[in-house]
Amino acid sequence: MLVNSREYAGTMLKAGEFMLQPISSKIEMLAMTDVECIYYQFNQPELFCDIRYNRIMKETDPPLIPSPLPIIPELQHFLESARTYLSEKKICRDLLSLKRKELAFILGYFYSDYDLASLVHPLSKYTSSFECFVYQNYKKVKTVEEFAKLGGYSQTTFRRIFDHVFHEPVYEWMLSRRKEEIIYELQNTEATISEICYKFGFESLPHFSNFCKKSFGTSPRSIRLKRSSE
């Protein structure tokens, strides 16, 4: 698979290799042949303890040219079990949380500081960025006003920075994320429609139903029934 990003420009990702891509870095992937891979996206990295992270940043120079790391047997076992879970129609979030912790242990225990330097140094460029703040906190707020206040910005300044960084108005971006999460909840969890309704701040079930019909062209119940029939 050909990967092209700021960190991995024109890099071939071969069988038995993996890479960690910073959350706000743009990436393009092109399959050169039939291929199967696991793409794992997260907002808050749970990969290294602060002591290990700081030591790598201070004492271990990153490679001049970042390259993918080999998948060792322990990581291969992890990926095989993850693949089994991902093939199921429904995925338990608690299980995914445990798998995330398992991944953190494997990387921290079986890979050297030098190996991890190729992951940590690119990641560090984004940990204090505006993009990182947005991705780590957008689920905590319901309005643009709350979002701006959380970051210590005026609404005008926050909107201006957001437009410049994401090339999209903040309200529209938040609405898109909200729609994605509602669809996920309806299709992949056992939460009742009422629970999902109030989780996302809707005042009533009719209000939630109208939102779904306007956004997805059908009712929450129809979305869930469609999942059951697949």
HULIN-V849711 format. One record per residue. RES is the residue in one small letter. D_CENTER is the distance of its C-alpha to the mean C-alpha in Angstrom with 2 decimals. Layout:
res=RES d_center=D_CENTER
res=RES d_center=D_CENTER
This chain:
res=m d_center=20.49
res=l d_center=20.79
res=v d_center=17.89
res=n d_center=18.45
res=s d_center=16.64
res=r d_center=18.01
res=e d_center=17.67
res=y d_center=18.59
res=a d_center=21.11
res=g d_center=22.67
res=t d_center=21.60
res=m d_center=22.41
res=l d_center=20.06
res=k d_center=22.61
res=a d_center=22.89
res=g d_center=22.35
res=e d_center=19.97
res=f d_center=16.33
res=m d_center=14.52
res=l d_center=11.71
res=q d_center=10.52
res=p d_center=9.89
res=i d_center=6.95
res=s d_center=9.71
res=s d_center=11.88
res=k d_center=12.97
res=i d_center=13.30
res=e d_center=15.68
res=m d_center=16.41
res=l d_center=19.82
res=a d_center=21.11
res=m d_center=24.69
res=t d_center=25.74
res=d d_center=24.70
res=v d_center=21.68
res=e d_center=19.25
res=c d_center=16.00
res=i d_center=12.91
res=y d_center=9.60
res=y d_center=6.95
res=q d_center=3.25
res=f d_center=2.83
res=n d_center=4.57
res=q d_center=7.82
res=p d_center=9.07
res=e d_center=11.81
res=l d_center=13.59
res=f d_center=16.89
res=c d_center=19.44
res=d d_center=20.63
res=i d_center=23.92
res=r d_center=22.58
res=y d_center=20.16
res=n d_center=23.09
res=r d_center=25.50
res=i d_center=23.58
res=m d_center=23.22
res=k d_center=26.95
res=e d_center=28.63
res=t d_center=26.84
res=d d_center=26.83
res=p d_center=24.05
res=p d_center=25.33
res=l d_center=26.80
res=i d_center=24.83
res=p d_center=21.39
res=s d_center=21.41
res=p d_center=19.46
res=l d_center=20.32
res=p d_center=22.24
res=i d_center=20.97
res=i d_center=23.52
res=p d_center=24.93
res=e d_center=23.08
res=l d_center=19.67
res=q d_center=21.12
res=h d_center=22.10
res=f d_center=18.64
res=l d_center=17.25
res=e d_center=20.21
res=s d_center=19.72
res=a d_center=16.03
res=r d_center=17.34
res=t d_center=19.95
res=y d_center=17.74
res=l d_center=15.50
res=s d_center=18.83
res=e d_center=19.77
res=k d_center=19.78
res=k d_center=18.17
res=i d_center=15.60
res=c d_center=16.21
res=r d_center=13.42
res=d d_center=15.79
res=l d_center=16.07
res=l d_center=12.40
res=s d_center=12.66
res=l d_center=15.74
res=k d_center=14.34
res=r d_center=11.77
res=k d_center=14.96
res=e d_center=16.86
res=l d_center=14.70
res=a d_center=15.21
res=f d_center=18.89
res=i d_center=19.33
res=l d_center=18.03
res=g d_center=20.00
res=y d_center=23.10
res=f d_center=23.68
res=y d_center=22.65
res=s d_center=24.85
res=d d_center=24.22
res=y d_center=24.99
res=d d_center=22.47
res=l d_center=19.70
res=a d_center=21.01
res=s d_center=19.60
res=l d_center=16.08
res=v d_center=16.83
res=h d_center=18.79
res=p d_center=16.43
res=l d_center=13.66
res=s d_center=16.40
res=k d_center=16.99
res=y d_center=13.94
res=t d_center=14.06
res=s d_center=16.84
res=s d_center=15.99
res=f d_center=15.94
res=e d_center=12.56
res=c d_center=11.14
res=f d_center=13.32
res=v d_center=12.13
res=y d_center=8.37
res=q d_center=9.56
res=n d_center=12.39
res=y d_center=12.27
res=k d_center=12.23
res=k d_center=15.29
res=v d_center=17.49
res=k d_center=19.20
res=t d_center=21.10
res=v d_center=21.09
res=e d_center=23.89
res=e d_center=21.96
res=f d_center=19.05
res=a d_center=21.69
res=k d_center=23.59
res=l d_center=20.73
res=g d_center=20.41
res=g d_center=24.19
res=y d_center=24.61
res=s d_center=27.09
res=q d_center=25.78
res=t d_center=27.42
res=t d_center=25.92
res=f d_center=22.38
res=r d_center=22.73
res=r d_center=24.27
res=i d_center=21.64
res=f d_center=18.81
res=d d_center=20.83
res=h d_center=21.45
res=v d_center=17.91
res=f d_center=16.10
res=h d_center=19.34
res=e d_center=18.97
res=p d_center=20.49
res=v d_center=18.36
res=y d_center=19.70
res=e d_center=18.83
res=w d_center=15.21
res=m d_center=14.95
res=l d_center=16.90
res=s d_center=14.68
res=r d_center=11.60
res=r d_center=14.25
res=k d_center=15.56
res=e d_center=12.41
res=e d_center=12.09
res=i d_center=15.86
res=i d_center=15.98
res=y d_center=13.57
res=e d_center=15.82
res=l d_center=18.91
res=q d_center=18.16
res=n d_center=16.52
res=t d_center=17.93
res=e d_center=21.52
res=a d_center=21.46
res=t d_center=24.46
res=i d_center=24.42
res=s d_center=26.07
res=e d_center=23.44
res=i d_center=20.66
res=c d_center=23.03
res=y d_center=23.63
res=k d_center=20.13
res=f d_center=19.18
res=g d_center=22.43
res=f d_center=24.74
res=e d_center=28.38
res=s d_center=29.57
res=l d_center=28.92
res=p d_center=30.83
res=h d_center=28.68
res=f d_center=25.49
res=s d_center=27.27
res=n d_center=28.33
res=f d_center=24.83
res=c d_center=23.63
res=k d_center=26.77
res=k d_center=26.31
res=s d_center=22.62
res=f d_center=22.66
res=g d_center=26.40
res=t d_center=26.93
res=s d_center=27.00
res=p d_center=24.47
res=r d_center=27.01
res=s d_center=27.24
res=i d_center=23.50
res=r d_center=23.70
res=l d_center=26.99
res=k d_center=25.66
res=r d_center=23.03
res=s d_center=25.95
res=s d_center=28.11
res=e d_center=25.78
